[in-house]
Amino acid sequence: MLINFKDEITRLKTKLDVTVVAHYYQRDEVFEMADITGDSLELARKCKADPNHWVVFCGVGFMGQSVKVIAPHKRVLMPKIACCAMARMMEGTYFDESVAYIIKHGVAKEDILPITYINSDASVKAKVGEMGGMVCTSSNAHKIITKGLQSGKKILFVPDRCLGQNIAEKMNLKSCVIGVGECNPKEADIICFNGFCSVHQLFTSDDIAFYRQKFPNIKVAVHPECDPSVVREADFVGSTSQLISYVNGLDRDQKVVVGTEYNLVNRLRKENTYVLSATKPECPTMNETTLEDLYRTLKSIEDGEPINEIFVEPHVIEYANLALERMLEIN
């Protein structure tokens, strides 16, 4: 017998003490079945406030972890524990090696303040928290780094080099990337780890030139995970939520090209909105989750045999949550 996944998902959501959550980059059919949608940290905070005991999170692994860190009493399942490529680039040992690199080049450990992008594993957030550091998002990175610099310390920014470099340029600060060219931590304000988002690396300044030639008055809006060469030429730079607000606030006749993940751009206003790439900039891991996966995860709760549950060790929860709380106090 063929299963109507949408009908079954609706039935299970009605029956169970569960909230289905989906990130903006999820495929449309999954996104449409969610009770809560949004960006990564925004979703975790909404989950904490939600009364239901179970959370089924459609996204990538670090996002499910974030819910468990700030709401450890929740039971968090993921239809697919998909791995964010950027988060995977920065593991605990690489964080330790980055700190060691800076120390080797003449900066004392107590003079290093680590800041990790929300797109990181909980274990990395915990290491940052233990060193007195903070988490940031793409929307508040400028504010968090500004506060961090008031300590007089060097900023170690992980894992996204582009976000770190773009904030440094915006603030007229010196940055360098460990392992890329000459990186002298003593001369830099922000020392970046060499991580990146594979989707946002697809966009180039040539793409912007193409659209500006084709549509002379077009607006260019990009995510700060894009390369600095792209960000410099954009009319607007912002987080996922900020991009949505910017595009929706434009006049309907105003053409705009957007440099971020395809599913989000495709879900924006249908008129005069383009994707800043000759290829389809679709996040492969965000698109792993299917309706069938969502159904099977909800069914596992009904059957009393939950699958793909997210667990985070207590000491990781403690220090990762500390890094998040420091951010929230500033934000």
N, C-alpha and C positions, 0 to 999 in steps of 0.2 A: 504494500500500500504506500503510495506517495504521500509524504508529509508536507503540508502547507506550513512552511517554517514561520511565516509572518503570523498566521493564526495561532500557532502553537506558542510562539514567543509572547504574544498578547495574552493568551490564557495563563501561561506560567507567571508572567509579571503580575497579573491580577491575583493569582492564588498565593504567591510566595512573598515573604518579607524581604524583597529584593529591589534594588535600584540599578538600572542599566545605564552606564555612563559611556559616552563616546567622545573622543577627541575630534577636532575639526577636520583632521586629515583622513578620517575613516571613509571607506567607500559609502556611497549614498544610501544603499539599502540597509546598511548597518546603522549609519548615522540617524536615519529616520526612525529607528526602533528605540532610540535612547530616551530616557527620562531626563537626563542632564547632559548637555553638550558644552564644550568650551575648550580652553587652552589648558595645559598640563597642571600648573599649580592652582589655577582657578577651579579645576575639577576636583582636586584633592580637598580643597577647602569646602566646597559644596558637599562633598561626600561626608566630611566630618560633621557638618550641620544636619545632614539628612537623617531622619529617624530610623530608617530601615537597617536591619542587622547585616544583611548581605549586600555586597557591591559586586557587580559584574562589570569589569572595566575593559572597554574596547579601545586598545591603544598599544603602547609598547611598554616593555618591562619596567623601566624606571618610574613610569607613571603609576602603575599599580603599587610599587614600593612606596611612592610618596604618600598614597592614601594610608598605607599601613604605618608609616612613620608618624603622621600627624593624627591618626585615628587608630591606634593599635587594637582597640576593642572590636573593630570591624572585621568581618570575614570577607576577604577580597579574593575574587576569582578573576581569571582572564581567559577569554575564549582561545586566545593564542598568546603565549608569553613571547611575543615578538621582540627582537632586540634592536634598539636604536643604534645605528652604526656609530654615531658620534659618542654615545655613552660607552659603547664597547671599547672605543679607542683609549679611554682613560680608566685603567684599573688601579687598584690600590698600590701595586708595585711601581707603576709608572708615576703615580703621585709622589711616592717616596723618592724615586729617582730624580724627579723635577726639583724637589726640595734640596736634594743632595747636590744637584748641578749648581743651584744658586749659591749654596754655602761654599762649594768648591771655588766659585768665582768671587769670593770675598764678601758675601753678605751673611751676617750671622742669622741663625735660625729665628731668634727672637725679633729680628727686624723684617721678617717675612709675614705678610698677612694673606692667606689663601682665600680666594673667592671662587666658588664653583657655580657654574650655570646649572639651572634646574635639570637640564638634560644630562644627568650623570647618575651613576649607580649609587645606591644608598651607602655602600661602604666608603665611597669617595666623599660623600657628604659628611660621613662620620669623621673621617680623617681631618677634613676641613674644620669641623666643629671642635675637635680636640685641640687644634692649633689656634683656636680663637677666631676662626674665620666665619664666613657667611655664605649663604646661597643667594643667587640673583636670578631674575627672569630677564627675558629680552626687553620687557617694558620698563623695568626698574634698574637695569644694570648701571646706567649713568649715575643714578642716585646712590646706589650701594657702593660703587667704586669711589665716588666723591667722598662719602662718609669714611670709607676705608683709608683713603689717602690722608685724612685728618690725623690719623695715628702716627704719621711720619714714616710708615713702613713701606717696603716694596710690595706691590700687589703681584701675587702668583695667580694668574687667571686660567682656569681649566673648565671644560676641555676644549672649548671652541675658540680657536685663534682669531677667526674673523670677527666675532662679537667683541673680543678683547681689543683687537686692533682698531675697529671702528669707533669704539668708545674713546680710545686713546686719541685718535685723530680729532674727534669731536671736541675733546677737552684740551687740544694742543699739548698733549703729553707724549713722551717718548715710550715706544714699545719695542719689544723684540720677541721672536718666536724661538723657543729652544729647538735646536737642530736645524734651523733654517738660516743660512748665512751667518753673519757675525752677531751673536747674541751675548752682549755683555750686561749682566744683571745690574752691575754697579751704575751703569749709565742710563738704564731704563727705569721708568716709573711703573710700567706694567709688563710683566714677563709672562708670555702666553705659552701654553702647551700647544703642540702641533696637531690639534684635532679639528674636525670640520664636519659639516652636514653635506652628505653626498648629493642631496637634492638641490640645495641652494648653491652648490658649486657649479651646477649646470649653467647658470646665468652668467653672461659675459657683457662687457661694454659694447661688443659688436652687436649683440642682440638689441641693446638700447639704441645704437646708431641706426639699425635697420628700421625700428619702429618710428624713430623721430624723422627719418627720411620719408617713410610711407605716410605718416600722419604728423605734420609739422607741429600741431598744437597738443599732441598727446601728453598726458601725465604719466610719469613712471613712478611706481610705488614698489618698494622692495623690502624684504625682511633683513634685519641686521646680521643674520647668519651668512649673507652673501659676501663675496670678496670685496675688500675695500675699493677696488677699481670700479665695481658696480655701484656701490653705495655712494661714492663721490658724485656720480652722474645722475642720481635719482632725484625726483622732486619731493618724494616722501619716503621716510624710512621708519618702520615700526613693527611691533610684535604682531602676531596673528590677529589678536583682537583689535589692535590699532589699525591694521590694514583693512579689516572689515568696516570699521567706523569711517575711515577715510574714503574708501570707495563708495560706500552707501551715502556719504554726505556730498558727493559730487553731483553736479547737474547731470541729468540723464543724457544730454547731448555731448557731454564731455567724455572723450575717449580716454581710456586708461589701460596701461599694460602693467601686469602685476608679477613680481618675481617671488613666488612662493609655491607651495605644493598644489598640484593640479586639482585635486578634489575640492579644496577650499575655493580656489579661483572659479572653478566651474559652478560652484554653488552661489556665487555672488550675483549681482544683477546681470541679466542676460544681454543687455544692450551695451555696445561700445566698451566691452571689457575683454582684454586679451591676455594670453599667457606669454611671459617673457622667455620663450624658448622655442627652438625649432623642433625639439623633441618633447614628449609628454613628461613633464617633471613630476612623476608619481613616486611617492615613497614606497619602496617595495615591502618594507616590514609593516608599515601602517596598513597596507592593503592585504595583508595575510588573513585578517579576520573576515570570515564569511557569515552569512545568515545561519548556515548550518552549524558553524562553530558556536555561535551565540545560543542557538537552540539547545545544542548538546550540553552546554555549560549550565544553562538554566534547568534542564532536565536532570542533570546530576544532583542539583540541590533537592529537587522533588524526590529523587530516588534515594536520598540520604547518603550518597557517595560523591561528594563534591570533588571536582577535578581542577587542576591548574591553580591551586590555591597559592597565594603569595605569603611567604613567611620571611620575616626579617629578625635577626638576632637582637635580643634586648639591648646590648651595649651599642649596637649600631643605631637602633631606634633612639636611644638616649642622646648620642652625640649628633646624629643627623638632624634630629628635632631641634637641638640647640642651635645649629647653624641656620635652620629655617626660622626659629624664633628671633634670632638677631636681625634677620632680614625684615621680618614683619614688624619689629619694633621701629625700624627706620622707615619702613614703607607706610 
